[in-house]
Amino acid sequence: MLTDKELEYLKELENNKEVVYLLNTRECELISKLIKSYKDIQRQLNALQVNK
């Protein structure tokens, strides 16, 4: 799993216009998918912990 620092780095990349300009569409989509997947996993883990 990603650390909080890695997630923040991905979010900065996603919002940084200069970096996004240098990335191709696939790379931007990958970053976006990574962030969404990570958030989904975190949400699922939190739900599991609550159910215990």
N, C-alpha and C positions, 0 to 999 in steps of 0.2 A: 504494500500500500504506500501511497505517497505520504510524505511528511507534510506538516502544515506549511513549512517553508517552501517545499516543492510546489504545493498547490498555489501559494501566493505568487510564485515565480510564473507559473502557467497563466494565472489570471492577468499578471502584468504583461506577459507576452500577447495575450489575447486582446488587450486594450491598447497596446503600444502601436500607434499608427506607423512609426518608422520601421519597426520590426515586421509588422504585418505586410508592409509594402515589399519587403525583401523575401517573405515567404510565399510559396505558391499556394494555390487554393487547397490542395490536399493537406499540406502541413497545417494550415489554419483550421481545417475541418478536424484534423487529428487532435490538435490542442483543445478544441471545443469539446470533442467527444471524451477526451481524457478527463476534463473538468466535470462534465455531466456524469460520467461513470463513477468518478471518485465521490461525487456528492450522493449518488444513488447508493453506493456501498456504505457510506457513512450513515445515511438515513436508515438503511436496513440493519446495520449493526446497532444503532441506537434503539431501534424497535425491538430487536432481540434482547438487549439489555433490560429494557423496560418490562418485557414479558417475563423475565426471570424473577 
